[in-house]
């Protein structure tokens, strides 16, 4: 019994590791200001790129740019979080599905 459980735990660890590696190659974006600011992050929530429209790069647009950066970053990170959670649920569901745990 414990050998089977230990084997399942090792398998789960490997699947989690594989999933984290796969998430490095998945990118999601967030935008603000009708595309004036764009942020791309990985499924592991690492910022990959940031684009800012040239018209926002003047001193009088500083506050607007800061607000749009925060909005775009938060949207991209939320999209990455959703992607990460979906991937992890797939791994967990695959591992726990055969264990017969009530309520799962």
C-alpha positions, 0 to 999 in steps of 0.5 A: 500500500505505502509503496503504491502511494510513494510511487504515486507521490513520485509520479506527481512530483515529476508531473508537477516539474514537467508542468512548471517547465511547460509553463515557462514556454506558455505566454499570456498577455495583458493590455491597458489603454486600448492596447497602448500598454502591453505586457507579456508574461509566462505561465510561471508569472515572469514578465517577458516583454513590455510595450508602451505606445510612443505617445505615452512617453512624454512627461505630461503623460507620466501618471497615465503611463504608470496607471496603465502599466499597473493595469496591464501588469495586473491583467497579464499576471491574472491571466498567467495565474489562471493558466497556472491553476488550470495546468496544476488542476490537470496534474492534480486531477490526474493523480487524485482521480484514481485514488477514490478520495471522497469529495474530489 
